[in-house]
Amino acid sequence: MKFISHSISILLSISTLVGCSSIPQEAPELSLELGKRIQVLEQSNVTLLKRFFEQKRAQVDEFIAKEWIPEFAEQVFSNNKVAKDWNTIVEENSKHQRVAFLVKYGPKLQQKINQKRKKLIKPLDDLERLIEEKIRFEFAQARAINHSLTSFLTSASKIDENRERYLNFVGFEQSEMTNLIDKTDEAVESLLGKTNKLNKKTEEAKEYLEKMEGLRESL
């Protein structure tokens, strides 16, 4: 994903104007326009972030539906009591027995499925929130810097003296953001690895959760 690099380029362009001995008449208007552009870029990056994590959540749901639930169901039906109840339904072909089976086991099975989904989805939700907070913080800094530059351009005073100090504040960690996104993608992809054993899926889920926790703690 591309994060906020356009903002940096534009801010650097403004800094060039700030360094000129003669401030163009259009410079304050350009700086004001940049403020609007920063706001648009912020929303665009947040939208891209949300779409990315929506895709990752959908992939986790697919893993649960296509891989984890079938293996979980097989494990459940290996229980002698459950197998006996199910065989009774098959033998008697009774609608009443089918309903009774669903009433008895359905809520418990659904609860287990919901718990599994929550456990796998929560790290994605937490990481998305933390990255969004960081993006908004960085753009808030950009707006503050641009506001100060606009004030200086408008007043046309002490510009050279303050130029380098303000440029040092432009500290967007684009590589850091991209790295977090890439590692989140890798963590989800490892979870989706094909295997036919539930214990192996459990190990992969544990590894996925450990990776997500590491990413969250890195922020």
C-alpha positions as CSV (number, residue, x, y, z in Angstrom):
1,M,0.0,0.0,0.0
2,K,1.1,3.5,-0.7
3,F,1.0,5.7,2.4
4,I,1.2,9.5,2.3
5,S,4.3,9.9,0.1
6,H,2.5,12.5,-2.0
7,S,2.1,14.7,1.1
8,I,5.8,14.6,1.8
9,S,6.6,15.6,-1.8
10,I,4.2,18.6,-1.7
11,L,5.5,19.7,1.7
12,L,9.1,19.6,0.4
13,S,7.9,21.7,-2.5
14,I,6.5,24.2,-0.1
15,S,9.8,24.2,1.8
16,T,11.5,25.2,-1.4
17,L,9.2,28.2,-1.7
18,V,9.9,29.0,1.9
19,G,13.6,29.1,1.2
20,C,13.3,31.6,-1.6
21,S,14.4,35.1,-0.9
22,S,11.2,36.4,-2.6
23,I,7.9,34.8,-1.6
24,P,5.6,34.4,-4.6
25,Q,2.2,35.9,-4.2
26,E,0.6,32.6,-4.8
27,A,2.5,30.8,-2.1
28,P,0.0,31.3,0.8
29,E,-2.9,30.1,-1.5
30,L,-0.8,27.1,-2.5
31,S,-0.2,26.2,1.2
32,L,-3.9,26.5,2.0
33,E,-4.7,24.2,-1.0
34,L,-2.1,21.8,0.4
35,G,-4.0,21.6,3.6
36,K,-7.2,20.5,1.8
37,R,-5.1,17.9,-0.1
38,I,-3.7,16.5,3.1
39,Q,-7.2,15.9,4.4
40,V,-8.2,14.1,1.2
41,L,-5.0,11.9,1.3
42,E,-5.7,11.1,5.0
43,Q,-9.2,9.8,4.2
44,S,-7.9,7.9,1.2
45,N,-5.3,6.1,3.2
46,V,-7.8,5.2,6.0
47,T,-10.2,3.9,3.4
48,L,-7.5,1.7,1.8
49,L,-6.5,0.5,5.2
50,K,-10.1,-0.5,6.1
51,R,-10.5,-2.3,2.7
52,F,-7.3,-4.3,3.3
53,F,-8.5,-5.5,6.8
54,E,-11.9,-6.3,5.5
55,Q,-10.3,-8.6,3.0
56,K,-8.2,-10.2,5.7
57,R,-11.3,-10.8,7.9
58,A,-13.0,-12.4,4.9
59,Q,-10.1,-14.7,4.4
60,V,-10.2,-15.7,8.1
61,D,-13.9,-16.4,7.8
62,E,-13.2,-18.5,4.7
63,F,-10.6,-20.5,6.7
64,I,-13.1,-21.1,9.5
65,A,-15.9,-22.2,7.2
66,K,-14.0,-24.3,4.7
67,E,-11.2,-25.8,6.9
68,W,-11.7,-25.4,10.6
69,I,-15.4,-26.2,10.9
70,P,-15.3,-29.5,8.9
71,E,-12.4,-30.7,11.1
72,F,-14.1,-29.5,14.2
73,A,-17.4,-31.3,13.3
74,E,-15.5,-34.5,12.7
75,Q,-13.9,-34.2,16.1
76,V,-17.3,-33.6,17.7
77,F,-18.9,-36.6,16.0
78,S,-16.0,-38.8,17.2
79,N,-17.5,-38.4,20.6
80,N,-19.4,-41.5,21.5
81,K,-22.4,-39.8,23.0
82,V,-22.8,-37.5,20.0
83,A,-22.3,-40.3,17.6
84,K,-24.9,-42.4,19.4
85,D,-27.5,-39.6,19.2
86,W,-26.8,-39.1,15.6
87,N,-27.1,-42.8,14.7
88,T,-30.5,-42.8,16.4
89,I,-31.6,-40.0,14.1
90,V,-30.4,-41.9,11.1
91,E,-32.0,-45.1,12.1
92,E,-35.3,-43.7,13.1
93,N,-35.5,-41.0,10.4
94,S,-37.5,-39.0,12.9
95,K,-38.1,-35.3,12.5
96,H,-38.6,-35.0,16.2
97,Q,-35.2,-36.6,16.9
98,R,-33.5,-34.2,14.4
99,V,-35.0,-31.2,16.1
100,A,-34.0,-32.6,19.5
101,F,-30.5,-33.1,18.3
102,L,-30.2,-29.6,16.9
103,V,-31.6,-28.1,20.1
104,K,-29.2,-30.1,22.2
105,Y,-26.0,-29.6,20.3
106,G,-26.6,-26.7,18.0
107,P,-26.1,-23.8,20.5
108,K,-23.0,-25.4,21.9
109,L,-21.4,-25.9,18.5
110,Q,-22.3,-22.4,17.4
111,Q,-20.8,-21.0,20.6
112,K,-17.5,-22.8,19.9
113,I,-17.5,-21.5,16.3
114,N,-18.2,-18.0,17.4
115,Q,-15.4,-18.2,20.0
116,K,-13.0,-19.3,17.4
117,R,-13.9,-16.6,15.0
118,K,-13.6,-13.9,17.7
119,K,-10.2,-15.2,18.7
120,L,-8.9,-15.0,15.2
121,I,-10.6,-11.8,14.2
122,K,-9.8,-9.7,17.3
123,P,-6.1,-9.3,16.5
124,L,-7.0,-7.9,13.1
125,D,-9.5,-5.5,14.6
126,D,-6.9,-4.3,17.2
127,L,-4.1,-3.9,14.6
128,E,-6.4,-2.0,12.2
129,R,-7.4,0.4,15.0
130,L,-3.8,1.0,16.0
131,I,-2.6,1.6,12.5
132,E,-5.5,4.0,11.8
133,E,-4.6,5.9,14.9
134,K,-1.0,6.2,13.8
135,I,-2.0,7.4,10.3
136,R,-4.3,10.0,11.7
137,F,-1.6,11.2,14.1
138,E,0.9,11.5,11.3
139,F,-1.6,13.5,9.1
140,A,-2.5,15.7,12.1
141,Q,1.2,16.5,12.3
142,A,1.3,17.3,8.6
143,R,-1.7,19.6,9.0
144,A,0.0,21.4,11.9
145,I,3.2,21.8,9.9
146,N,1.4,23.1,6.9
147,H,-0.7,25.5,9.1
148,S,2.6,26.9,10.5
149,L,4.1,27.2,7.0
150,T,1.0,29.0,5.8
151,S,1.2,31.5,8.6
152,F,4.9,32.1,7.9
153,L,4.2,32.5,4.1
154,T,1.4,34.9,4.8
155,S,3.5,37.0,7.2
156,A,6.6,36.6,5.1
157,S,8.8,36.9,8.2
158,K,11.5,34.7,9.7
159,I,11.0,32.1,7.0
160,D,14.6,31.0,6.4
161,E,15.2,30.9,10.2
162,N,12.5,28.3,10.7
163,R,12.5,26.4,7.5
164,E,14.8,23.5,8.5
165,R,13.2,23.2,11.9
166,Y,9.8,22.5,10.4
167,L,11.1,20.2,7.7
168,N,12.6,18.0,10.5
169,F,9.1,17.4,11.8
170,V,8.0,15.7,8.5
171,G,8.6,12.2,9.9
172,F,6.1,9.9,8.1
173,E,7.2,6.3,8.6
174,Q,5.9,5.0,5.3
175,S,8.2,2.0,5.3
176,E,7.0,1.1,8.8
177,M,3.4,1.3,7.7
178,T,4.1,-0.8,4.6
179,N,6.0,-3.4,6.7
180,L,3.1,-3.8,9.1
181,I,0.6,-4.3,6.2
182,D,2.9,-6.9,4.6
183,K,3.4,-8.8,7.8
184,T,-0.3,-8.8,8.5
185,D,-0.9,-10.2,5.0
186,E,1.8,-12.9,5.7
187,A,0.2,-13.9,9.0
188,V,-3.2,-14.4,7.5
189,E,-1.8,-16.3,4.5
190,S,0.0,-18.7,6.9
191,L,-3.3,-19.3,8.6
192,L,-4.8,-20.3,5.3
193,G,-2.2,-23.0,4.6
194,K,-3.8,-26.2,3.5
195,T,-3.8,-29.1,6.0
196,N,-6.1,-32.0,6.9
197,K,-5.3,-32.3,10.6
198,L,-7.1,-30.3,13.2
199,N,-4.1,-30.3,15.5
200,K,-2.0,-28.8,12.7
201,K,-4.7,-26.1,12.1
202,T,-4.6,-25.4,15.9
203,E,-0.8,-24.9,15.6
204,E,-1.2,-22.6,12.6
205,A,-3.9,-20.5,14.5
206,K,-1.5,-20.2,17.5
207,E,1.3,-19.1,15.2
208,Y,-1.0,-16.6,13.5
209,L,-2.1,-15.1,16.9
210,E,1.5,-14.8,18.0
211,K,2.4,-13.0,14.8
212,M,-0.5,-10.6,15.2
213,E,0.4,-9.9,18.9
214,G,3.9,-9.1,17.8
215,L,2.7,-6.6,15.2
216,R,0.4,-5.0,17.7
217,E,3.2,-4.6,20.2
218,S,5.5,-3.1,17.6
219,L,3.2,0.0,17.3
